[in-house]
Every structure is written in structure tokens, then in C-alpha cells.
């Protein structure tokens, strides 16, 4: 189960990094506040939401969290010993 969790986490991290590189173009300087793009922000958040929903599917299908309490999940994600 532990190896499966590490594999799921590595897959998530790699795909999240690729998504951010695709969605957030590299900029030499911060954009001006006047450049605020509400439609662009909405599209970004929609893609992020779709990504998170898609990444939850393999976790749910793996059964890795079956029987786990919410507090145990918090301990795992904050790297606290159980």
C-alpha cells in the first residue's frame, strides 16, 4: 500500500507540474494590475478543478484511503508521524 501511495503522489506531482507549466507562461516580470483577466482566471480555475477531479479518480479506485480517518490523511499530507 505504501508503494502505491508513493506512486500516486509521484504521478500527481509530475502531472501537476506539467499542468502549471502549460497554464502559467514564464514571465520576466509581474504583469501590471491593469492586466487582470477575469475570463483567463476563470479558465485557469476550471482547468485546475478538472485536474483535481481527474487525479482523485485513481486514488479512489486504488482503495488506498479505505477505512482511513480524516485526521490520518492530514497526518500523511503534513508529514506527521501517525
N, C-alpha and C positions, 0 to 999 in steps of 0.2 A: 504494500500500500504506500509506503514512504517513497519508493522509487517512482511510483505512478504519480504521486503528488509533485515530486520534483520535475518530472517530465511535463506535467500540465503547467506548472509555474514557468518553466523554461519556454514552452510554446507560447504562453500568454505574453511573456516579456518580449520575445522576438517579434511576435505579430503586433504588439502594441508599439514597439519602436518603429517598425516599418510603417504603421499607420500614421504615427506622428511625423515621420519624415515626409510622408506623402502629403499630409494635411497642412503642415506648418512649413512654408517655404523658408529657406535660410535667408535672413536679412542682415545687412551690415549695421543697420541702426533701427531703433524702435520706430514704428510708424507714428505719425502725428495723430493726436487725439481726434482731429477732424476727419481722419481716415476711417473712423468707426463704420463697420459694415454689418448692420443687423442681420441681413439675409445670409451673409457669409458666416456669421456666428451661429445662426440657426442651423445652417447646413453642417457646420463642424460638430455641433452638439448632437445632431441627428446621426451622423456617422459614428460618433463616439458611443452613443446609446446602442446603435445596431451592433457595433463591435462587442460591447459588453454582453449584450444578449446572446450573441453568437458564441462567445467564449464561455458562457455559463453552461451551454449545452453539453460539451464534453465532460465538464466537472460533474454535472448532474447524472449523466449516463454512466460515469465511472463508478458511482456509488461511494466515492471516497469520503463524502461527508455524512453518509448514512449513520444515524444514531449519534452524531456529534452535537453537542450543545453549542449555542451561540458563543458562549464565553470561551470555549475551546478554539473556535475559529479565530476569535480575536487574539488569543494567545499565539496561534500559529502565524497570523499575519503581522503581529508586532514582535515576533521572535522571542517571546517569553517562554520559559520552560513550563511544561504542563504540570 
